[in-house]
């Protein structure tokens, strides 16, 4: 077995050798006495809520074709075999902060809060229940 030749040492780039790196510094405003530390959180720029009129979307609801209903039922049955379905929820940073703060204040998980909000929203949409009734029964009730 032959020995591998030694590698030459890595030389710094000639232009970067002359440029000093900036040093971080601790100022009095960054230091805290023991027990006096507070979270370093920026103040939230929360504006006032404004009321926006909403159009009636009930006219937009249409019946689902039988093929679409079967496809949805098939996909739903596949997901419910495990008991739960997962999806990704993308939030802007303001909503994310509000959700995390609400979660901390209520001592409920963010998922629980979002599930409660979704349930409340779906109760106000009887059209969804009408569409669900069109789905073929492919799963056993819980």
Backbone as a ProteinNet text record, in pm:
[ID]
protein_1_A
[PRIMARY]
XXXXXXXXXXXXXXXXXXXXXXXXXXXXXXXXXXXXXXXXXXXXXXXXXXXXXXXXXXXXXXXXXXXXXXXXXXXXXXXXXXXXXXXXXXXXXXXXXXXXXXXXXXXXXXXXXXXXXXXXXXXXXXXXXXXXXXXXXXXXXX
[TERTIARY]
84.2	0	89	71.5	156.4	97.2	183.7	139.8	97.8	-8.5	-56	38	64.3	152	85.8	167.5	116.6	65.3	-47.5	-104.2	-33.6	-13.2	47.9	-51.4	-4.3	-95.1	-174.3	-296.9	-384	-338	-316.1	-272.8	-394.7	-403	-515.4	-507.9	-623.6	-630.7	-556.4	-469.3	-386.9	-468.8	-583.7	-662	-734.3	-777	-852.9	-762.6	-633.2	-542.2	-525.5	-541	-519.7	-644.7	-761.9	-887	-920.6	-922.5	-956.7	-1106.4	-1140.8	-1281	-1338.7	-1465.7	-1525.8	-1543.9	-1520.2	-1533.4	-1665.8	-1731.1	-1853	-1815.6	-1901.1	-1871.4	-1995.2	-1973.9	-2082.1	-2086.8	-2201.7	-2217.6	-2297.1	-2307	-2380	-2527	-2581.1	-2722.9	-2747.3	-2642.9	-2658.8	-2634.4	-2570.5	-2540.1	-2651.8	-2674.9	-2777.2	-2720.7	-2762.8	-2722.2	-2798.5	-2742.8	-2806	-2945.5	-3045	-3182.2	-3258.1	-3188.8	-3255	-3273.3	-3236.5	-3243.4	-3388.9	-3414.9	-3547.5	-3532.6	-3637.4	-3627.1	-3598.5	-3514.3	-3480.5	-3578.4	-3699.1	-3802.7	-3836.2	-3840.5	-3877.3	-4023.7	-4060.8	-4202.7	-4280	-4397.4	-4478.9	-4551.5	-4546.4	-4615.7	-4755.3	-4841.3	-4976.1	-5067.5	-5123.4	-5214.5	-5353.5	-5443.1	-5580.3	-5655.5	-5751.4	-5830.1	-5931.6	-5951.7	-6051	-6157	-6279.6	-6390.6	-6398.6	-6405.6	-6411.2	-6539.5	-6620.5	-6742.9	-6709.4	-6788.5	-6766	-6884.3	-6854.4	-6960.6	-7017.1	-7140.2	-7203.1	-7149.9	-7076.9	-7017.8	-7106.9	-7226.5	-7312.6	-7347	-7354.3	-7388.1	-7275.4	-7153.8	-7039.8	-7033.4	-7110.5	-7104.9	-7178	-7111.2	-7172.9	-7163.9	-7242.7	-7235.9	-7109.8	-7066.9	-6945.1	-6984.2	-6905.4	-6933.7	-6908.6	-6972.3	-6958.2	-6813.1	-6742.4	-6601.6	-6516.2	-6542.3	-6467.1	-6497.8	-6624.7	-6663	-6594.5	-6586.9	-6519.6	-6370.5	-6307.1	-6163.8	-6137.3	-6219.3	-6202.4	-6223.7	-6324.5	-6351.1	-6235.3	-6178.1	-6064.6	-5945	-5913.6	-5801.3	-5827	-5949.4	-5984.6	-5973.9	-6018.8	-6011.9	-5867.3	-5781.1	-5639.4	-5580.9	-5615.9	-5561.4	-5618.4	-5746.7	-5808.6	-5771.5	-5707.3	-5662.5	-5564.2	-5483.9	-5388.9	-5453.7	-5574.6	-5645	-5631.4	-5527.1	-5506.2	-5447	-5473.9	-5412.3	-5325.6	-5216.1	-5124.3	-5114	-5093.1	-5066.6	-4983.5	-4922.9	-4839	-4919.5	-4912.3	-4980.8	-4874.8	-4876.8	-4780.5	-4847	-4784.1	-4836.5	-4736.2	-4786.9	-4695.5	-4644.5	-4537.7	-4471.8	-4562.1	-4647.9	-4737.1	-4835.6	-4898.3	-4992.8	-4920.7	-4799.5	-4723.8	-4694.1	-4651.6	-4623.1	-4749.9	-4860.2	-4987	-5031.9	-5017.1	-5056.3	-4970.1	-4840.9	-4752.5	-4782.6	-4810.4	-4845.6	-4978.4	-5076.6	-5205.5	-5187.9	-5101.4	-5073.2	-5012.2	-4919.4	-4855.9	-4955.2	-5039.7	-5135.3	-5242.9	-5290.6	-5399.3	-5350	-5220.6	-5159.3	-5219.3	-5249.8	-5293.9	-5196.7	-5179.1	-5087.5	-5142.7	-5052.7	-5093.9	-5186	-5156.3	-5240.8	-5381.8	-5394.3	-5526.4	-5602.9	-5535.9	-5601.8	-5646.9	-5562.2	-5598.7	-5714.5	-5714.4	-5824.1	-5954.8	-5951.6	-6072.8	-6124.1	-6033.1	-6073.2	-6131.5	-6071.7	-6122.9	-6261.7	-6280.3	-6412	-6517.4	-6483.9	-6578.9	-6610.6	-6510.2	-6530.9	-6620.1	-6593.1	-6670.2	-6815.2	-6842.2	-6980.3	-7063.2	-6999.5	-7069.5	-7079.9	-7037.2	-7044	-7126.8	-7258	-7339.3	-7319.9	-7269.4	-7245.4	-7142.9	-7045.6	-6943.6	-7008.1	-7097.8	-7167.3	-7249.1	-7308.2	-7384.7	-7293.4	-7173.6	-7078.3	-7027.4	-7003	-6957.9	-7064.5	-7191.6	-7301.1	-7301.8	-7243.7	-7237.8	-7128.5	-7033.3	-6923	-6973.5	-6925.4	-6964.6	-6904.1	-6978.6	-6931.4	-6828.7	-6703.3	-6596.7	-6522.2	-6562.2	-6488.8	-6586.3	-6536.9	-6619.7	-6625.7	-6741.3	-6749.6	-6663	-6617.9	-6529.1	-6605.7
-116.3	0	123	209.5	327.6	442.1	521.9	637.6	748.7	818.4	929.8	1047.7	1122.1	1238.7	1343.6	1412.4	1516.5	1633.4	1689.2	1804.9	1931.3	2024.5	2151.3	2228.4	2307.2	2384.6	2485.7	2510.1	2604.2	2745.7	2822.4	2960.6	3052	3155.1	3248.3	3325.7	3366.6	3446.4	3577.2	3620.5	3739.7	3865.6	3880.7	4002.7	4002.2	3883.7	3878.5	3882.2	3858.9	3858.6	3997.8	4101.6	4237.5	4299.7	4239.8	4298.4	4238.8	4323	4267.8	4238.7	4133.8	4099.5	4190.5	4229.9	4314	4233.3	4298.8	4233.6	4271.6	4175.4	4204.6	4265.6	4348.4	4409.4	4407.6	4394.1	4400.2	4540.7	4601.2	4733.5	4719	4825.6	4822	4788.9	4827.3	4798.7	4650.6	4575.8	4433.3	4348.2	4403.9	4328.8	4346	4244	4251.9	4191.1	4245.5	4187.2	4057.5	3968.2	3839.5	3861.3	3798.4	3811.5	3926	4016.8	4131.3	4112.9	3997.5	3977.1	3970.6	4031.3	4028.3	3975.3	3917.4	3868.7	3983.5	3957	4058.6	4047.3	4094.4	4084.4	4223.2	4235.1	4363.6	4391.5	4518.1	4548.2	4515.6	4458.5	4420.7	4542.4	4559.4	4670.5	4622.6	4609.6	4561.1	4680.2	4687	4796.4	4767.6	4861.1	4841.5	4761.1	4682.8	4600.6	4687.1	4658.2	4730.9	4633.3	4679	4596.5	4606.4	4490.9	4485.8	4413.5	4472.5	4403.1	4277.4	4172.5	4045	4015	3969.9	3933	3796.5	3769.9	3641	3541.3	3440.2	3341.2	3219.4	3217.3	3100.3	3069.4	3170.6	3148.4	3078.4	3079.2	3018.4	2867.3	2811.5	2668.9	2592.6	2492	2407.8	2262.9	2178.4	2036.9	1977	1868	1801.4	1686.7	1666	1553.3	1423.1	1316.8	1187.2	1139.9	1164.1	1123.6	1198.3	1327.8	1406.7	1358.9	1330.1	1281.8	1149.6	1060.1	930.9	950.5	1040.6	1066.1	1122.3	1218.7	1277.8	1172.3	1087.8	982.5	884.3	848.9	756.5	815.9	942.6	1008.8	1022.2	1054.8	1070.6	937.7	829.5	697.7	656.7	688.2	656	729.3	855.2	935	892.1	855.4	827	689.7	606.9	478	499.9	601.6	632.4	715.4	764.6	841.5	991.4	1036.6	1180.5	1209.3	1328.5	1376.4	1495.9	1512.3	1622.6	1715.3	1842.9	1939.9	2052.5	2130.1	2241.4	2370.2	2447.9	2576.4	2685.5	2768.3	2878	3005.7	3071.5	3195	3307	3428.9	3542.6	3559.8	3634.1	3642.5	3703.4	3798.7	3860.8	3758.3	3681.4	3578.8	3471.5	3436.4	3334.4	3379.1	3504.2	3557.2	3558.6	3604	3608.9	3469.1	3371.8	3234.2	3179.2	3204.3	3154.1	3221.1	3351.9	3421.9	3370.7	3350.1	3295.9	3156.2	3078.4	2943.9	2948.6	3039.7	3052.9	3103.7	3199.3	3256.5	3156.1	3076	2982.4	2846	2823.7	2695.3	2580	2611.1	2510.8	2515.5	2402.3	2399.7	2483.5	2526.3	2601.9	2516.9	2388.1	2298.1	2293.5	2289.1	2286.1	2415	2528.7	2656.5	2665.9	2620.8	2624.7	2528.6	2412.3	2316.7	2374.8	2442	2505.9	2613.1	2693.1	2798.7	2739.1	2631.6	2566.7	2508.3	2443.2	2387.9	2497.7	2610.2	2721.5	2776.7	2786.3	2835.7	2740.8	2609.4	2511.7	2502	2533.9	2533.7	2640	2744.7	2853.2	2829.8	2714	2681.4	2554.2	2563.2	2442.6	2381.6	2460.3	2408.7	2295.7	2304.6	2200.1	2069.6	2076	1955.2	1895.3	1981.8	1932.2	1860.4	1912.8	1847.5	1716.8	1714.3	1591.5	1483.9	1523.4	1426.6	1361.8	1428.2	1371.8	1267.1	1263.4	1168.4	1027.3	928.9	791.4	746.8	663.8	615.5	506.2	531.3	432.7	401.9	463.3	440.6	411.4	339.2	304.6	423.2	448.3	559.4	531.7	638.9	626.7	582.3
0	0	0	-96.3	-105.7	-25.3	30	108.3	13.3	51.6	-30.9	-13.1	-119.9	-106.1	-17.3	58.4	148.1	65.4	109.3	39.8	86.6	-4.2	38.3	124.6	218.9	304.1	221.1	263.3	193	223.8	119.3	134.3	125.6	209.9	199.2	68.9	21.8	-100.7	-75.4	-167.1	-140.9	-115.7	-180.6	-161	-26.7	19.6	144.2	267	249.3	362.9	421.4	339.5	386.7	447.9	424.7	472.1	608.6	713.4	845	853.4	926.8	946.5	1053.8	1039.5	1143.3	1272	1382.3	1511.8	1575.1	1637.3	1711.1	1844.6	1896.1	2025.1	2112.5	2239.5	2336.7	2393.9	2383.5	2442.8	2571.8	2647.5	2773.8	2751.8	2636.3	2610.5	2584.3	2545.4	2519.9	2644	2742.9	2864.2	2966.3	3046.7	3151.3	3278.1	3389.4	3516.3	3536.8	3616	3641.3	3699.3	3637.8	3684.2	3620.5	3551.9	3488.9	3338.6	3286.7	3142	3095.9	2981.7	2919.3	2777.6	2721.7	2583.9	2487.2	2390.8	2291.1	2175.6	2197.2	2094.7	2044	1913	1855.2	1882.9	1903.3	1921.8	1794.4	1811.9	1697.6	1642.9	1513.4	1448.6	1409.6	1508	1482.9	1460	1343.8	1310.5	1364.7	1341.2	1385.4	1280.4	1325.6	1235	1162.1	1036.5	958.4	909.8	905.2	859.5	707.9	643.4	498.2	458.7	371	329.8	249.2	268.1	201.3	110.4	-9.3	-102	-63.8	-104	-78.9	-181	-133.8	-222.5	-243.1	-186.8	-197.6	-342.8	-427.5	-568	-643.1	-589.1	-655.9	-637.6	-543.2	-513.6	-623.2	-677.5	-779.3	-735.2	-796.7	-761.8	-823	-766	-809.6	-902.3	-1007.9	-1096.7	-1022.5	-1067.9	-1001.9	-1004.8	-1115	-1125.1	-1023.1	-1007.1	-908.9	-768.1	-740.4	-607.8	-576.4	-675.5	-653	-626.8	-704.2	-684.9	-545.8	-503.5	-370.4	-263.2	-280.4	-182.4	-175.4	-291.7	-294.8	-220.9	-250.4	-183.8	-34.7	0.5	141.2	214.7	151.8	214.7	236.6	141.6	156.3	275.9	291.1	401	535.5	539.4	668.2	721.3	642.2	695.5	809.7	800	906.7	1016	992.3	1094.3	1076.4	1011	996.1	859.6	812.8	688.8	725.2	655.1	685.4	565.5	593.6	488.2	547	459.5	501.9	495.8	601.2	606.4	604.5	503.5	493.5	542.6	639.7	697.6	678.1	665.6	665.7	808.9	825.4	956.2	1063.1	1026.1	1124.1	1180.1	1092.5	1138.7	1219.6	1177.6	1249.8	1392.7	1408	1541.9	1625.8	1566.9	1640.3	1682.9	1593.2	1625.9	1738.9	1734.5	1840.9	1973.9	1971.5	2095.2	2150.4	2063.1	2107.2	2163.8	2104.4	2153.5	2293.2	2312.9	2444.7	2549	2509.7	2604.9	2646	2551.2	2580.3	2625.4	2613.1	2647.1	2565.9	2439.9	2343.4	2226.9	2160.5	2046.8	1932.1	1846.6	1728.4	1641.4	1632.5	1553.3	1610.3	1741.9	1805.6	1775.1	1783.4	1755.8	1610	1518.2	1376.8	1349.5	1414.3	1397.4	1448.5	1563.7	1616.2	1520.3	1467.6	1373.9	1245.8	1196.8	1076.1	1101.4	1216.5	1249.9	1256.5	1318.6	1327.9	1189	1104.5	968.3	888.8	899.4	822.8	869.7	996.2	1045	974.1	927.1	857.8	707.4	660.5	517.7	497.4	500.2	481.7	342.8	248.3	114.3	115.9	206.4	215.3	259.6	357.7	402.1	288	204.8	90.3	-9	-29.2	-119.3	-60.1	70.4	136.6	123.8	130.7	117.9	-20.3	-119.9	-254.9	-270.4	-177.1	-186.9	-160.6	-236.9	-207.4	-74.8	-3	127	101.6	144.7	124.4	252.1	361.3	485.7	598.3	695.7	810.5	904.5	967.7	1062.9	1184.5	1246.3	1363.6	1485
[MASK]
++++++++++++++++++++++++++++++++++++++++++++++++++++++++++++++++++++++++++++++++++++++++++++++++++++++++++++++++++++++++++++++++++++++++++++++

